[in-house]
Amino acid sequence: MNKVQPNKLYNFKIDNIRFGTLSRSIVLDLFKDGRVISHFLERQIEEWFPELRFVDERGYDFINIHSGELYDQKSFTKNGLNYAPSNMIGSGRKINYEDAYNHAKKINYICTDVTNFPEVNIIIKQGRDLLKEFNFSIPFKHKDKLFHAV
């Protein structure tokens, strides 16, 4: 069990990955896709960080049961990480920057690096800190800049 601390790098390894008769390599490859792994990670994060409760609300995924702070889980993949609100990400959608900035100033992000799955690195960032360094999109080449402890 871990205590939620901003800017601390957490490292996890998930063992015993299986799904039906699919080979381990197929399952591992699928879990490197943020759209696939996010639902599983949301539930696993609650196990790793007991003070976080998964709530799956519009604009955030977790609430800290002690402080009331809100958290949104975002996956860093081979395409980097996009931390705009989910309803502004995807084909045919556009970022409303004013709304996105206001949202990011009030929320924390659980950034999960799944590029080396089954190894998962996590760093928790305050939205206002991410805004100082990145404009809602963090390219793969800045992975080390994001996933380092302060």
N, C-alpha and C positions, 0 to 999 in steps of 0.2 A: 504494500500500500504506500502511496506517495501523497505528499502534501502539495497542493497547488502553489507553485511559485513562478511568477513571471520571470522570463529570461533564463530559466534553468533548463539545461538540456537533459532530457530523459531518454534512456535507451531501453528498448524492449525487444525480445525475440519471441515470436509466437510459434510454438511447436504443435505437432499432431494436426497438421492441416490436411483435411480430406473432404471430399464431396462425392458421394456415390462411388462410381467406378472410374471417375476422371483421374488421370495421372496427377501426381504431386506437382509436376512441372506446369501442367495446364492450370491447376488451381492457383499456384504461385503467380503465374503470369496474369491471370484474371484479377488477382488482388493488388496488382500494381496500377490498376485503373481506379481512379478516385471515385467514379460513379458506382463501382461495384463494392469496394472496400469500405466506403463511408458508413454504410448501415451497420456493418459488423464492428467497425472501430467505435462508433458512437456507443454501442453497448459495452465494449471492452474498456473504453475510457472510464466508464462509471465504476468498473471493477478496480482499475489501477488507481483512480482518484476518488475515494469514497465520499468526499465532501461535494462532489459534483453529481447532480441528479439529471438524468436524461429526460427532457421534456418535449423536445421536437416542436417548438413553437415557431411561428412566423418570425424570422430574423435571428433566431438563436436556437441552439440545441440543448444547452445545459444551463442550470442555475446552481450557484454555490449555496448549499443549504445553510451555511453560517453567515455569509456576507450579503447574499442576495444578488451578487454580481452575475452578469450574463456572459455566456461563452458560446462561440460558434466554431464548430470543427471544420477545418479546411484541409484538403489533402494536397501535398506537394508530389507531383508525378513527373514523368518525362517531359511534360509540357509546362512545368513550373507550377505556380500556385496563383489562383485568382481569389481574392478575398472580398470582392464586391458581394452584396446580398444575393442569395441564390436566385431570387426572382428577377435579377438583372443579368444573369449569366446563361448563356446558351444560344442556340441558333435562333436568329430573328429577334433577340432581346437586346436592349441597349441599357447602358449604365446611365442612370440619372445621378450625375456627380454630386449635386447638392444633397440629395437624400442619402446617397452612399457615404459621403463625408460625415454627415450628421449621425448616421448609424454607427460608423466606425469609431467615432469619438466616444461612444457610450458602451462599447462592447469589447470583450477580450476574445482573442482568437487562439484556438488550439490547433497549431500548425503541425500536421503529421506528415513526415517524410516516408512514403511507401515505395520509393524507387529501388530499395534493396530488400523488399519484402521477402522473407518473413521477419527481417529486422525492421523495426519501426522506431524512428526518432521522433520525439515530440518536444516542441518548445512552445510555451504559452506567451503570447505577446499582447500587450494592450493595443487596441486599435489606434489610439492616438500616436503611439510609437511607430507602428507600421506606416502610418501616413507620412511621417517625417522622412522615411527612407524609400518607400515604394508607392506608386500610384495605382493601387488595386491589382496590379499584376506583377508577379515576381518571376522573372525568367529563370530557367534551369541554371544558367551560368552564375546566378547569385545564390545558389543553394547554400554554399558555405557561409555566405554573409548572413543568411537568415538563421541557419541552424548552428549557432555558436552561443555558448553561455556568456553572459555579461558579468 
